[in-house]
Amino acid sequence: MEKVLFKIAKQWIAGNTIDDALISAKTAYKSGRHAIINKLGEYNTSKKQIASTIEEYQKIVNSFRKWNIRGAISVKPTQMGLSISQKECYRNFETIIQNARNAHVFVWLDMESSEHTDETIEIYNSFFSKYERLGIALQANLKRTEDDLNNLLQIGAKIRLVKGAYKERKRISFISKEDVDKNYVKLMKVLFKKGNEFAIATHDGRIIQEAENLSEKYPKKFEFQMLKGIRDELKPKLIKKRFAVSDYIPYGVNWLPYSFRRIKERKRNILLLGSSLIQSQRV
């Protein structure tokens, strides 16, 4: 089972190493796309493991200019020690932010399961006042997100809107695809009306078309973000229309739990992956 899943997962995962991720980023950049690199792994409780993760993100940040890539990094709070304490996470995230500031690299703060939503927003609020090239992901499957979005937009936050990959309780989340999609479009409309410098992170063609329509009415600075290897047939079409497109590029040995989440998130991901594989074989 694991071998079969790896054959599927390697379409959206760059490989095990930093160089694998940078090669994927370089390929994306040559095709007119930007790159967002994420080291796989979360819930780090070993300080040695956290230090190693920080070192890898620093290497990536410092490699962008050398590799001639316009790139960003995406970091999870539990990678930085949130599972140990908020103080530990703040201290380690500060190191990453300082390095990104020196290299003029954008940093995305990933959103994890709902138990960390408040803490993640607190981290963002604290660091956004120090470093404006910082964005945060918000999940459309959570019922609270509309309030979070409006509050964050009041401080000029840079938002990446995602559907949400974590299984959540019915009391706090939308469960059906229809309800999640409906809320996503609702939140996306808020972004176009009130936001700027935001990201529409979806592979859903209907929602992407709606974003294109909204961009005509509300000309804002935004980009489409999609997983490496997914919807590769659509990305050049969006670029031709002068939209900014970024590949989200995960790498690392912890590919298995991430891939299970991607597959469980939406059954449609498998259909999109199959379509992307067929398209890539035709090129």
ZAMARGU-4260 file (C-alpha; in steps of 0.2 Angstrom, whole numbers, plus 5000, padded with zeros to 4 digits):
<rodrens>
0) 5000/5000/5000 | 5014/5012/5005 | 5023/5009/4988 | 5007/5012/4978 | 5004/5028/4988
5) 5022/5034/4985 | 5020/5032/4966 | 5005/5044/4968 | 5012/5056/4981 | 5028/5059/4971
10) 5018/5069/4959 | 5015/5082/4972 | 5030/5080/4983 | 5047/5086/4977 | 5058/5072/4985
15) 5067/5070/5001 | 5080/5084/5001 | 5082/5103/4999 | 5090/5101/4982 | 5074/5091/4977
20) 5063/5105/4982 | 5074/5118/4974 | 5075/5109/4957 | 5056/5108/4957 | 5055/5127/4962
25) 5067/5131/4947 | 5057/5121/4935 | 5041/5130/4941 | 5050/5147/4939 | 5056/5143/4921
30) 5038/5140/4917 | 5033/5157/4924 | 5027/5151/4941 | 5033/5156/4958 | 5037/5143/4972
35) 5032/5140/4990 | 5043/5127/4998 | 5037/5118/5013 | 5047/5105/5023 | 5035/5091/5028
40) 5033/5086/5046 | 5024/5093/5061 | 5022/5091/5080 | 5040/5092/5083 | 5044/5090/5101
45) 5063/5086/5100 | 5073/5102/5101 | 5086/5094/5090 | 5073/5090/5077 | 5067/5108/5078
50) 5084/5115/5076 | 5087/5104/5061 | 5070/5111/5053 | 5075/5129/5056 | 5092/5126/5048
55) 5084/5118/5033 | 5072/5133/5031 | 5087/5145/5032 | 5096/5135/5019 | 5081/5137/5007
60) 5079/5155/5010 | 5097/5158/5007 | 5097/5147/4991 | 5083/5157/4982 | 5095/5170/4975
65) 5109/5158/4971 | 5097/5147/4961 | 5088/5162/4953 | 5071/5158/4960 | 5057/5169/4966
70) 5052/5159/4981 | 5043/5159/4998 | 5043/5146/5012 | 5028/5140/5021 | 5030/5135/5040
75) 5019/5126/5052 | 5019/5132/5070 | 5021/5114/5077 | 5037/5112/5067 | 5044/5127/5077
80) 5040/5120/5094 | 5022/5125/5098 | 5019/5107/5104 | 5032/5111/5118 | 5026/5129/5122
85) 5021/5145/5114 | 5037/5153/5120 | 5048/5140/5111 | 5038/5143/5095 | 5040/5162/5095
90) 5058/5161/5098 | 5061/5149/5084 | 5050/5158/5072 | 5059/5174/5076 | 5075/5166/5069
95) 5066/5161/5053 | 5058/5178/5051 | 5075/5187/5054 | 5083/5176/5041 | 5069/5179/5028
100) 5070/5198/5031 | 5088/5198/5027 | 5085/5189/5011 | 5069/5198/5007 | 5059/5181/5006
105) 5040/5180/5009 | 5035/5168/5023 | 5018/5159/5024 | 5012/5153/5041 | 5002/5137/5038
110) 4986/5133/5048 | 4985/5116/5056 | 4970/5108/5065 | 4957/5119/5074 | 4966/5116/5091
115) 4980/5128/5085 | 4969/5141/5076 | 4969/5154/5090 | 4988/5152/5094 | 4992/5153/5075
120) 4983/5169/5073 | 4991/5176/5089 | 5008/5171/5082 | 5004/5180/5065 | 4998/5196/5074
125) 5014/5197/5084 | 5026/5195/5069 | 5016/5204/5056 | 5019/5220/5065 | 5038/5216/5063
130) 5038/5209/5046 | 5025/5213/5032 | 5031/5200/5020 | 5021/5187/5031 | 5005/5178/5026
135) 4993/5166/5035 | 4982/5152/5029 | 4964/5152/5034 | 4953/5136/5031 | 4936/5138/5023
140) 4929/5122/5031 | 4929/5130/5049 | 4914/5140/5054 | 4924/5153/5063 | 4934/5158/5048
145) 4923/5172/5042 | 4926/5181/5059 | 4944/5177/5058 | 4946/5184/5041 | 4937/5200/5044
150) 4948/5203/5060 | 4964/5199/5051 | 4959/5211/5036 | 4957/5225/5048 | 4976/5225/5051
155) 4980/5222/5032 | 4984/5204/5034 | 4990/5194/5019 | 4978/5179/5018 | 4980/5162/5009
160) 4962/5154/5008 | 4962/5135/5008 | 4948/5123/5010 | 4956/5114/5024 | 4964/5097/5025
165) 4961/5092/5043 | 4946/5082/5049 | 4936/5093/5061 | 4920/5091/5072 | 4904/5094/5064
170) 4900/5107/5078 | 4914/5119/5072 | 4916/5114/5054 | 4907/5112/5037 | 4907/5094/5033
175) 4900/5092/5015 | 4910/5097/5000 | 4895/5108/4994 | 4895/5118/5011 | 4914/5120/5011
180) 4914/5126/4993 | 4900/5138/4997 | 4909/5145/5012 | 4925/5146/5001 | 4917/5157/4988
185) 4909/5168/5002 | 4926/5171/5010 | 4934/5174/4993 | 4922/5187/4989 | 4926/5196/5005
190) 4945/5195/5000 | 4941/5203/4984 | 4931/5217/4992 | 4941/5220/5007 | 4959/5212/5005
195) 4974/5214/4995 | 4990/5203/4992 | 4980/5187/4995 | 4981/5169/4988 | 4967/5159/4981
200) 4973/5141/4985 | 4962/5129/4976 | 4962/5116/4962 | 4943/5119/4959 | 4940/5125/4941
205) 4923/5132/4946 | 4930/5142/4960 | 4945/5148/4950 | 4933/5154/4936 | 4924/5164/4950
210) 4940/5171/4956 | 4944/5177/4938 | 4927/5185/4937 | 4929/5194/4953 | 4946/5200/4948
215) 4938/5210/4934 | 4926/5219/4946 | 4939/5221/4960 | 4957/5223/4953 | 4968/5217/4967
220) 4985/5210/4969 | 4983/5191/4972 | 4989/5174/4966 | 4983/5157/4963 | 4991/5143/4973
225) 4991/5125/4968 | 5001/5110/4973 | 5016/5105/4963 | 5010/5092/4949 | 4991/5096/4951
230) 4982/5106/4937 | 4998/5108/4927 | 4987/5110/4911 | 4978/5125/4919 | 4993/5134/4926
235) 5000/5141/4909 | 4982/5146/4904 | 4981/5157/4920 | 4998/5164/4917 | 4994/5168/4899
240) 4979/5178/4906 | 4992/5188/4917 | 4988/5180/4933 | 5001/5176/4946 | 5003/5157/4949
245) 5013/5148/4963 | 5017/5130/4965 | 5016/5124/4983 | 5031/5112/4984 | 5032/5100/4999
250) 5047/5090/5002 | 5055/5078/5015 | 5054/5060/5022 | 5037/5063/5031 | 5027/5062/5015
255) 5015/5048/5021 | 5003/5057/5033 | 5003/5073/5022 | 4998/5062/5007 | 4984/5054/5017
260) 4977/5071/5022 | 4978/5077/5004 | 4969/5062/4998 | 4956/5062/5012 | 4953/5080/5010
265) 4944/5079/4994 | 4941/5063/4983 | 4942/5075/4969 | 4961/5077/4972 | 4963/5059/4965
270) 4954/5064/4949 | 4964/5080/4947 | 4980/5070/4950 | 4975/5057/4937 | 4971/5071/4925
275) 4988/5079/4928 | 4997/5063/4926 | 4989/5060/4909 | 4992/5078/4903 | 5011/5077/4908
280) 5012/5061/4898 | 5005/5070/4883 | 5018/5084/4884
</rodrens>
